Amino acid sequence: MKFMKALIAGSIVLISLAIVVPRPCVAQETSGAAPQAAAESESTSTKPKLLSLIPELPEYGGDIETRAFLSGDWDGKRKELAEKGILFDLSLTQTLQGNVHGGVDTENAARYSGSWDFRLKFDTARMGLWSGGLLELHAESFFGDSANDEVGATANNDAFFPLPGYRDITLSHVMYTQALSKSFGVLFGKLDTTGGDKTEFAWTHGDNFLHSNFCWNPIFARTAPYSTLGAGFFVTGDWGTWSATVFDTEGVPNESGFDTVFDSGTTVATEARFNVKPFERPGHQTFGILWSDKTFLALEQDPRIGLEVPGGLAGDLLRLASAFGDESGSWAFYYNFDQYVFLERDDPTQGIGLFGRFGISDGEANAIERFYSLGVGGKGLVPNRDQDRFGLGYFYTEWSDIPLADALGVNNAQGVEIFYNIEVTPAVHITPDVQVLIDPGGRSDLDVAIVYGLRMQVSF
């Protein structure tokens, strides 16, 4: 917490200085564009003097019905800060979910929860310091109670961040990126590892699905903690992006991790994301591999996959039995794709597409041996509702026969989810959602769970 308070205090000082101190005039570099450099068509009022990793600035202005940020431009001060290299936004997510059939409990099974997310960026190019530098910070907190316990499955992905059951404000992402050429760069810091598995229609921290198995691939939970110290590099071009990172397998969001970094395990990860365009319709093909040298205990499963050790005597006996067994190392391979199959002729930002994920692990240290998901999503399906998003997906989780899963009677699980994200204004979205979960959490003793949800997201 001391580290976070100091960082927030420093950010406030930098913001204050940016308001009162004019930006220095620096000559335009000509050595080539950094990845996602500002477009030539960008207006001179927002175009940085140096090459920037932020292609263009958000539009903060407009009336309350058309602006993307509810609090607006602050009489021009917010735009002025952005032009000087300081961008920030605050968002609130509120979720009401209830279990109406099957699962663990349907009596008084409605739960209200939510999260605050504050994101801050410092663009060294727009600040007039040097080309290609970007510092990103993400502070978050969770409040309320999710319906996951009543369902017996991970029906609310947001409840697992920054940590399940954790209520304090957490600085979970502090990453610095430096482009060294137009196609190569490095990054380091406390990394949010969920960003690597994004698809166009299903991803975490987004305005789409609620169930965690559609937000990210659970196959790499064993070797990739949510927030951890690490470093890596990336190569990018018109073909796509290839990256490689090394990070601490032991990382947790609410600790800096410097005292124990790489002491008990190191994960090496690489991912290649290819841009494809069959029949002039955009899509992506992503392949990734993770490997860790950590010695894993049977009970050390990531809480994000929903596999929990019971309390009482049964839990004590299970802990005693697992204390004599461990697995050295773990690996996972994952693949995902997204592909538009239809685009609106007059507006290519609207369309319908397919997405899917697949994962396979060693099945020894990892409680999940295989994972599959497939779905359809898009934007602008309903006439005159051009910015509304929708999604329909199916997932199948195949658990391994490790002692913990076997002792808990956990077998395969599957489910379906459908949502429709309504844009009330560009800053306010409401999402009705329904999930049907078979063998919730892989427990065959639970009836099919039917879960309703209603989420509201506001960007300030």
C-alpha positions, 0 to 999 in steps of 0.5 A: 500500500505504501508503494501504491500511495507514493505512486498515486501521489507522484501521478497527481504531481505530474498531472498538476505540472502538466496543466501549468507547464507548457510542453517543450517544442521538439523537432519531428523525428524521421527515423520511422514510425513506432508501432501504432504511431499517430496517423498522418491524418491526425489533427495538428492539435493532437499530433505529438512532436515525437513518435507516439505509441498512442495512435490518436487521442480519445474524444472527450467533448460532446453533449451527455448523449454523445460523449464517450466519457460521462464527466466530459472534457472538464472545460477543455482541461482533459483534452489539454492533459491528453495532448501533453501526454497524460491520459486517464479514465475511471469506470464503474461496473455493477452486476446483479446475478441470480441462480434460479435453477440447479447449482448449489443454491437457488434460495435467496441466490441473487447477488449484487457486486461491482468494481472500480477501475482507474487507468492512467497513461503517460506518453513520453512522446506527447510529453516531449521527452523521448519517442516510443515510451508509454507507462500504463497503470491500472488500479482496481477494486471489487465490492459486494458479493458475486453469485459464484458460490450459489452457482458452483461455477465461475459465472462472474469473471469480474469477481476474481479480480484483483483477487477472489474475496479481496476488497482493497484497492490494488495496483495490479498493472504497472507496465512500461513499453519502449519501442526501439524501432518501427517493428520492435520494442521491449516491456517490463513491470508488473504485468496483467497477463490476461491481455494476451488471450484477447479475441475480437468478440470475447475477452476479460475486462470487456463489455461482453461475456460474464462467465470466465471461460469466455473471457480468457482461456483457463488452461494457462491459469496454472502457469500465468498468475493474473498480476506478476513481475515480468519483462519481454519483447515484441515484434510487430508489423502488418502481418501481426505481432509476436511476443515473448515474456518471462515472469514470476510464477508466484506473482500476486496482485496485492504485493509488489513481488520484488522480495521473492521474484523468481525464487520459487518459479519462472514462467516463459511464454510466447505468443504469435497473433496473425492478422488474416483477411479472407474474402476481405473480412478481418480476423486473427489467428493466435498461438501461444505456449507457456512453461514454468519450472515451479514445483507445484503442490496438488492443492495450489490451483488458481482460484480463478478456475473455481476448484476449491478445497472443502473445509472441515475434516474432508479438507484436512485429510485432502491436504494431508494426502496431497502434502506427499505429492508434487509435480515439477514443472507445467506447460500449456498450449493455447490457440484462439481465433476470431473472424468476421463473416459479415460486414456492414457495407456502409460501416465496416465497424459493424458486423458478425463473426465467429470466435473460438478457443482451445487449450491443452496442458500437461494434465498433471500439475494443471487441473484442466487438461483440455478446454474448448469454446466456440461462439458468435458475436458482433455489433450492430445486429439490430437496425438503428442500434449500430453500437450494441454488441451481442454474443452467444457462446459454448464452452467445454472444460475437461478436467484432469485426474489430479488428486484434488479434482479426483477427490472432489469428484470433479469431472467435465463441465460445459455451458452456454451463455448469451448476452446483449450489450445495450449502448444507452449512451457511448459512456453508459452500457447495460447488458442482460445476460443468461447462462446455462451451465451443465455440471457447474464447476465439473460437479455431476452432483449439481443440477443444471444451473440457470443464471440470469445477469444484468450488468451496467458499465459507466465510463467517467 
